[in-house]
Amino acid sequence: MNDVHTRRILTFPAIRPCESAPPATLLSSLITLSDTISSYKSKSFYSNAQNAKDSLRLVGNILVFLEEIRRDQTGLSCTMVLSLSELHYVFQKLRFLLEDCTKSDARMWMLTRAEKVSNQFRAIFRSIIVALDVLPLDSVDVSIELKELVGLVKNQALNSKLGFRPEDQRVLEHLRSILDQLEHQMVLDRNNLKQVLDYLGISSWTECNKEIKFLDSEIGSERSTPKKSDLGILSSLLGLMIYSRCTVFTMVDGERFANSGDSQESTSGHLIKSLNVDDFRCPISLEIMSDPVTLTTGHTYDRSSIEKWFRSGNLTCPKTGEKVNSSNLVSNLCIRSIIKQYCHDNGISVAESVDNNRNRDTTNTDTGGSVAAEAAIKMAVKYLVDRLVFGTNEVKHKATYEIRLLSKANVFNRSCLVEAGVVPSLLDLLCVKNPKIQENAIAALLNLSKYSKTKKILVENGGLELILEVAQNGLRMEARQHAAGTLFYLASVDEYRDIIGKIPRSIPVLMDLVLEGTDRGKKNALVAIFGLLMYPENHWKALAAGIVPLLVDLLRSPCQHEDLVIDSLAILATLVEKHDGAMAILSSGALHVILDVVGSTSSRAAREYCVTLLLAMCTNGGGDVVRVLVSNSALMGPLYSLLTEGGSRASRKASSLIRILHEFNEKNVSSGMRRPIRFQEQFVDVW
């Protein structure tokens, strides 16, 4: 049977049983399926509840008959097998439908589809009647009572008053009224909204957030379909649920749960609490993995990152360098489950599915998806900005957290927040001696700094010094790394690179974070420094601050993430372009470190930066440097690899470096100093 976890809601990928399957196997499978359906009695139905209960009662009665056949069967006729096969097919559809009706994160969407769902129940009942009609009761050796039970089941199915229930109709009308108010930008009827939420049992921030994540995922899937017929209503519901999360639920219960000491936690709960968020980061992107996959080497990466790695022409495991087949990606469901639980417990937002990431780039979503959705977001933003200014610390904490989530989602949300004047208020909160508020505020500013209009507002409101203060003395390491990330986005503007560089402590503060931070903090600081170096006047400031010894020590450190190695090499490659930078790198003893990286890395980007550095060192260090390179027998393999596989710029530099080494070698041979090195032979030996 298809994996039900990969299907979209209200789709029924049922499979007809194989005709060659033994009758006993078919009967056993049907009984197992009936048991599974019966287990839904213990679950909650948020709409179409009566229709679901009628179907469960029907299947329960049929199950009694099936179990009796299994006990006393002496051989099943072809007609009996046909009837059982049809029941199996219909019961699969019923199981899918019941699963959708009990989904705890799709209550709002299922309510809007309540009439369609009731029609599905009617269609399933009609199919059950057809299957029972051809059931040859005279050919099976069962009691008269059981045969009468089958007749009773058929009468139940025929007479069941399946349909669109009045209670569902009433609440759906409330919901439609609310969406209509949003579309016309009217004040929402809070009583109607509360009635809808109460009817669906959405009584907490976490339950509301689950609805948001589900709707967001459905929108991602809908965008990949040709018709996109449901995109408008899905977007409207998403906007409404975001508004509800921000305004109706005043407590983020996920955070409260994470901070409470529950003595009856499960073993997995203790395991999750003992883990660090860095354990869940992809070794390539350093982001929390949304879809972890494991290679044949045993190492786990985020699917999007490793696929990008393979598309770049790398056919090896980034950690081990072993050759792997790019198609051998096995989903690591265990790790994915742990990540989801950890993020839920700690209030961390992480993408629910890679399909959502692959089908939709939320950072490029510059509209709300519908008029109602846009109105809902704007109303939620206005509410939150008011809370930032006039709320207590607890209220401000909730508001900054909601703004952090909103600002991460898409461009439209960011534009609404910026237009509402949220940036100055968030800057004010950076000085509050509350670690949660400070972290949420700087994380929100990091997200908002991706929006072009934010950068100017940040700078004009004195944001640079405030952000640097958080980067240096933030109450939490997470706040410091978010501040470094914000500086990186600000440094994307040439004018601000100059302004930031003129603040004496800016580069030293980022260097301290490289020394003290987590891997994520180190990366944010490194890319921020790299951004500042795009302004040439900042080169000597970085050299004076001691950036070169810091980076060389980082490269020497064992077990560094490859991203950090590449970022460090990129900075050194930028500095080496100027003579004083090249001399500082030479005097730091970086030559042998870079040669070690060339020989050990499987990253083409790292090798390209290394070639840039080695070429500049040869130019500035003369014969002493070239002599060391010529004596390094492992160097030629990577150089010839770049010559044939690298980009045009890298290929040119590799060619120049090979030529320098050839000339040096020939010159020494002609003067009788040493035996010539056969570069092509070395290359073959290396490979």
N, C-alpha and C positions, 0 to 999 in steps of 0.2 A: 504494500500500500504506500502511496506517496507520503512524503514527510509533511505532516499537517502544519508544521511550524513554518514552512516556507510559503504557504498559500496566503492569498489575501482573504480578508473576511468576506463571508457570503459567497464564496466559490466552493464548489463541491467536486473535487477531483476523485470521484469514486471510480473503482475499477471492477469490471465484471469478473467474477471468479473464472479461472481457467477451466475450459470444458473437460480437460483430461484429468482434473483433480479427482481423486477417489471420493465417493460419496461420504464416507466416514470422516474424511479430512474436512470436506465442505461443511458438514453438520457440526463438527467440533469448532471450526472457525466461526460459524454463525452463532453458536452458543456463547463463545468468548466475546464476540462483538455485542451480543445482547446484554451480557453481564456488564460490559463497559458502559453501555447506554444506561443501564439501570443504576449505575453508580452516580449518575447526575442527580438522583433524588436528593442527595445531601448538599447540593450546590444551590446558590441563589440565582434566581432569574429576575432581571431588572426590568424587562418588558416581555410581552408575550408569555407571561408566567403560566396562565391557564392552558394555553395551547401546548406548552412544554409538558405540563403535568399530565394532560390527556395522552400525549404520545408516550410518556413513560409508563403509564398504566397499561396502555395497549401492548407495549413491548414486554412488560412483565408477564402478562397473560400468555403471550406467544411463547415466552421462554419456558413456561411450565410444560407446554406441549412439546417443545423441542427436546427438553431433557428426558421426557418420557420416551420419545422416539429413540434417543440414543441408548437408553437402557434396554429396550426390547426389540431393537431393529434386527431383522433377519435378512436384510437386503432391501434397498430402496429402488423404486421404479424410476424410469426415465422422467416421467411426469413429476414425481416427487422431487427429483434432483433439480428439475427446471424451476419448480416453485421455490425451493430452498435457495437456488442461485439468485433468483429475482429478489427474494427477501434480503439476502446478503448485500446486494447492490443498493437496495433502498435504505437498509439500516446504516450503511456507510454514510449516505447523505444525511440521514437523521443525526448521526453522531456529530458530523461537522456542524450541522445547524445548532445542535444543543451546545456544542463547544463555543460557538459564537455568541449564543444567548447568555452564556455564563462568563464571558470575558470581562474581567474586572476593570480593564482599561478601555473598553469600547462601549460603555453604557450609553453615552450621549449619541454616538453614531448609530447604535442599534435602535435607539428610540426613534431617530429620524427614518429608519428603515423598518419600522414596526409593521406597517401594512404589507410591505414586500415579504417580510418574514412570515406573517400569518398566511400569505398565499403559498409560501414554501411548505408550511406545515400541511395545508390542504392538499397540495400536490403529492406529498409523501404519503398521506393517508390514502389517497386514491390508488397509489401504486401498491400499497400494502393490501388493499381490497382485491386488486387484480391478482396479486401473487397468491392470496388465500383462495380465490375462486377456482384456480386450477389445481389446488391441493387435493390429491386423490385419497381422501380419508378412508375409503373402503379398502385400500390396499395396505394399510398399516394396522398392526395389531396393538391397538390401544383401547382403553376403556371408553364406554359410551359417554361418560362424564367429560372426558377430554375432547371427544368429538363435538360434544355440545358446547364446550368452552370455545372451540374454534369458531363455531357459528355465532356465539355471543360476541366474540372479538370482531367478527365481520359486521355485526349489527352496530357495535360501538363505533366502529370506524365510519359506517354509513351515516349514523345519526349524530356524530360529534358536531357540536356547534362551534367549529373552528372559525375564527374571523378576527377582525381588528377590534380589540377590546375597548369598551368605552373609557376605562381608566387610562389606557395608553393614549387614546384619542384626546382626552382632556389635557394631559400633561404636554402632549405634542403641540396642541394649540397654544399653550402658554409659551413654549419654546419658540414657535413661529412668531408669536407676538413680540417676544424679546428681540429676535433677529430683525424684525421689521422696524422696531424702534431704533436699533443700531443703524440700519440702512438709512433712516431718515434723520439720524443724529439727534434723536430725542433722549431725554433722561430715562434711564431704564427703570422698569417696575421691579424694584428689589424683591417684593413679595412673590411675584411670579417666578423670578430667578431662584429664590430660595425654595419654592415649591418644587421646581424641576430638579434641583440638586438633591433635595430630601427624598423625592420619589425614587431617584436613581441610586440613593445611598451614598452619594458623594459628600462625605461629611468631614473630610480633612484635607489639608494641603497636599499630602502625599497622594491621596486618591485623585485629586484634581490634577496634579502633575502627571500622573499616569495617563490620564485622558489626553493631556497635551502631547505627551510623547507619542501616543498611539496615533493621534490625528496628524501630527507632524510626519510620522512614518508613512501614513496613508497618502498624504499629499505628495511625498516623494515618489511613491509608486504611481500615483495618478498622473504625475507630470510625464512619466515615461509611456503613458498610453496615448494612442492617436486621438481619441475623442475628448479626453479630459472632461467628461460630462459631470463628474462629481467634484471638480476642483473648487468651484465657487462655494458650495455648501460646506465642504470640508474646511476651507479657509475661514468661513464665517464662524463655524463651531470652534475652531482653534482660537480665533480672536476672543470669542466669548469666554472660553475656558481660561485663557490667560488673564482676562479681566477679572474673572471669578477668583483665580488664584491670588491675584494681587490685592483684591478689595474685600472678598468675603472671608477668607481664611487668614486670620491675623497671626497665627503661629506656624512656623515651619516645623511640623512634628518630626520630620526626618532628623533634624538637628537635635531636637530634644531627646529622641531615642538614642542617637549616637553618644550623647553625653550621660545617659542614665546607666546606672550599674545594675544590670539584670543578672542575678545570681544563677538563673536557670537557662543561660545561653547554651546553645548547642555547641558541639565540638567545632563545627565549621565557623560559628560565630567567634570562638576564641582564636581560631586560625586567622580569620580576617582581621581581627583587632591586632594581632601580632605582626601583620604585614605593614609595609610602608608603601605609600602611593607610588614611589619610584619603582617598586617591584612590578607595577602594571604598565610601565611605559615601554613603548616599542624601542628597541635598541637603535633603530634607524632615525625615526622622527622625534623621539623622546616625548611624544604625546601619549596620553593614556590610550591603550588599545581599545578600539570599538569592535573589531572583528579579528581576534587573535587566531593565527594559523601557525602550524608547526611544520618545519621542513624535515626531510629524512635525516638531517644531522641532529635533530632533537631540539633545535633552537626555535623560539617562538617570536613572531613579528606581527605587526598589524598588516592585514591583507593589502590595503591600499599602498602602504610603504614598500612592501616586498615586491608587489607587482610593478611599481614604479622602478624599483631597483632592477628587475629583470628587463623591463622595457628599455632601460638605459644601456643594455648590452651586457650586463653582468650575469653570468651563469653560475655563480658560486654563492655559498652561504656567507653573508657579510661577516659573521663572527669567526667562522672556522676556515673560510677560504676553500672549502671542499666544493667540487662541482656537483650541482644538483639539477634536477629536471624542474623547470619552472612550473610545470603543470601539477607537480606533487605537493599541493597545498592542502593540508588536513585541518579543518576547523577544530580549534581547541575549546570544546564546549565547557569543559571544567573551568579553565581560566576565565572564560567569558562570564560564566555564572558568578565566580568569585568577584570579578571586577564590578559587575552590576550591583552585587550586594554591598560591596565596599563603597561604591559611589552613592548608593541609596542611603547608607548609614551615615555618610559624612557630608551629605548635601552637595556632592560634586556632580556637575552636569556632564554627561558623556553621551555620545551618539549611540542610539539604540541599535542601529543596524548598518552594515556596510552598504546595503542596497540604497538606503537613504542618502549616504554620502556619495555613492556613485551616480545616482540619478539626479541629484540636485545639489548645486553649490549654493548653500544658504547665504554666503557672504555676498552673492550677486543678486539677491532678491530685493529689488528696490520698490516693490509694491506690496500691499498687504494681502493680495490675492482676491479680495472682494471689497465692496464698499463697506459692508458690515464689519469685516475684519479690521479694516483701517480705522474705522470709528472706534471700535473696541480698544485697539492698541492706544490710540490717542487719549481715550478716557482713562485708561489704566496709567499711562505715563503722567497725566495731569495729577491724578490721585497720588502717585508715588512722589512726585516732586514736592507737592504740598507736605507730605510726611517728612521729607528730608529737612524741610525748613522748620516746621512747627512740632515735630514729634519728640517723644522721649527717646532715650538711648535705645530702648528695646524696639520702639517703632522705627527708628532710623536704621537699626540693624536689619530688620525685615525689609525695609524699603531698599536699602543698598543691595541686599541679596537679590531681590526681584529685578532691580536695574541691571545687576551683573548678568543675570540669566537673559534678560531681554536684549541687552547690548551684544550678547554673544551670537544671537540667532541670525540676524540679517541686517542689511543696509537700511531697510525701511524703519525698523525699530530704532536704529542708531540715529537716523535723521529726525525721528519724532522726539527722541530724548534730547538731542542737541537743540532743536528748535524750541523745546519747552524750557531751556535754560538750566539743564541738569549739571553741566560741567562746573560752573563756579561753586555750586552746593557740594559737589563731590570733592572738590579741592579743599573746601573748608573742613571736610570730615577727615582729611588726611592727618590733621593735627589732633584729632580726638584720641585720648588714651584708652581706646577700646580696641583690642586686637582684631575682633571680628569685623567691626565697622571699618577699620582702616584697611583690612585685607579686601573686603568687598568693594570699597570705594576705589582702591587703586586697580583692582581687577576690572571694574567697570570702565575706568578711564583707559586702561589698556585696550579693551574692546572698542571703545569709542574712538580711540586714536587711529583706528583703521579707516575712519570716515574723514574725508578730506577737510571738512569745515571745522572739525574738532581741534586740529593742530593749532590753528591761529587763535582760537578761543583759549586754549590751554596756555599758550605763551603770553598772550595779552593780559591774562589774569594772574600772572606770577606763578604759573604752574611749574616752571622748570626747577626752581629752588625747592619747592615742596616735594616734587617727585624725587629729586636727588636726596632729599632728607630721608624719605622713605627707603630709597635704595641703600642708604648708608645705615640708618638706625631703625628700620621698620620693626614693629613689635613682633612680627613673625617672619620667618625666612620666606614664606610664600609671598608676603607683601613686598619684600625686597626684590624677589625675582620678577614680580609683576611690574614693579617700577622700572626695572631694567628693560623689560619688554616694551614699556611705553616710550622710553627714551629711544629705543630702536626705531619705532614708527615715526617719532618726531625727527630723528636724524635722516629720514628719507627726503626731507626738504633741505636744499643746500643752504638756505639762509639760516635755518635753525642749527645745522651742523656747526656753523661759525659761532652762533650765540652760545650753544652748549659748550663748545670747546673753550670759550673765553671764561667760563666759570672754572676757577682753579681746581676745584675738587672733583669735577665730573669724571675724568678718566681714572684717577686714583680710586674713586668710589666703585666704579665698575670693576677695576682690577681686584679690589678687596672681595667682591662677590665671586670672581673667578676662583679666588683662593678658598673662600669659606662656604660657598653655596652648594646646593644639591646639583645634580647633573643638569636639571632644568634651569636652575639659577645661573650656572656657569655658561650654558648655551645662550641664554638671554643677554648676559653681560658681554659675551664674546661678539655676538652679532651687533650689539649696540656700539661696541668699540669699532668694529669693522665699518659700520655706517658713518661714524664720526671721521674715520680716516679717508672717506671719500672727499673730504675737504682737505686739500694739501697742507694748509697751515696747522692742522692738528697732528701732523706726523711728528714734528720735533717735540711736541708736548707729550705724546705717548712715549717717545724714546726717553725723554727726561724723567718720566714717571717710572721707568723700569719695566716697560711692557715686554721687552725681548726676553730677559731672563725668566720672567713669569711664564711665558708661553713655552720656552724651551724646557722648563721644569715640568710643565703640563704634558708635553710630548714624551718626556722621559718616564712619566708615571705609568706603571703597568695597568692593564685592564681598563684603559680609558674608552669611553664610548666613541665609536668611529666618527660621529658627528662632531664631537669636541675636537678630535684630531684634525678633521677637515677645516673647521672654523679657525683653529689656531694657525694652521698652515696658510689659510687665506689671508689672515692678518699679516703674518710674516712676509708673504708674497707681495702684499701691498707696500709694506715698509721697505722691502729690498729694492724697490724701484728707484729710491734715492740713495746717493752714495753714503750719507751718514747712517741710513738704515742698514745698508749692506754691511758696513763696517761693524755696526753694533751687533748684528747677527753673527758675523764671523768671530768677533771677540768673545761671544758668549759660549763658544764651543758647540754651536748648533750643527756643524757640518756632519759629525758622526751620528747625531740624533736623526737628522734628516735621511741619511743613508740607511739607518735602521728602519725608518718608516717605509722608505721605498722598497726595501727587501721584504717587509712583512705585511704591508697593506694589500687588500684586494680591491680597494676603491680606486677607480680611474681618476676621480676628482683629486684625491689625495696625491696620487702620483703626478698629476699635472702640476699641482702647486709645488711639489718637491722639485720637479724639473726646472720650474721658474726660479726657484731659490738657488739651485745648484748652478744654473747658468749665470745668474747674477754674481754668485760667489766666485766663479771662475774669472769673470770680468774684473771684479774688484780685488780678489785675493791672489790673482796671478798663478804662477807655477806651483806654489805650495799646495794650493787647493786642487789644481788639476792633477798633480802627482798622487794625491790621496784618492781621487776618483778613479784614476787609471789602475791603481792597485786594488780597487774593489771589484772583485770578479763577479759579484752578484748584480752589479748595476746595469749591465748591458741588456739583460733580459727585459726589464721594465721599460728601458729606453726604446728598444725595437718594438715592443708591444705598443707604446704610444705612437711610434712612427707610423704604424699600420692601422691602429684602431682609434687613436685619439682624435680630437677635433683639429681643425686646420691650424689654430694657434698653437695648441699643444704639440702637434706634429712638427711644426716649424722649429719650436724650441728644442724638442728632442733631437731633431736633425742638426741643429746648431751645436748642441752639446756633444753629440757623437763626433761631429767634425773636429771640434776642439780636442777631444780625446785622441782621435786618429792623428792629428797633426803633432800633438805632443809626443805620442808614442813613436811616430816616424822620425821626428827630430832627435829623440834620445837614441834610437837605433842607429841612425846615421853617424852619430858622434861616438858610437861604441859603448854606450852606457848600459844597455840591457837588451835582452832578447825581445823581439816584437811580440805584442799580444795579438792573437788572431781573433778579432772581434766577432766575426761570423761564427767561428768555432765555439767561442764562449757562448754566444747566443744559443746555438744548438745544444750545448751541454746543459745550459741552464734549464732549457725547456724539456 
